[in-house]
């Protein structure tokens, strides 16, 4: 092999490594962007749910009724259980 052929293989390997490195860095950047976007999506969903649940619309009324039902059940369940088991 001549010295030129060795240099050509060396340059081809450097070009291949550069392309692989660029592809890997691009993939890391895309993964980071997706991770950040998921965080924003979760926060938007939480804010939207909170505003809907506290509003005066149908969802707000149903949510308020569900909270009152859970509170009432938590207060009545122990006494009903005592009546059923002990009496």
Secondary structure, 3 states (H helix, E strand, C coil): CCHHHHHHHHHHHHHHHHHHHHHHHHHHHHHHHHHHHHHHHHHHHHHHHHHHHHCCCHHHHHHHHHHHHHHHHHHHHHHHHHHHHHC
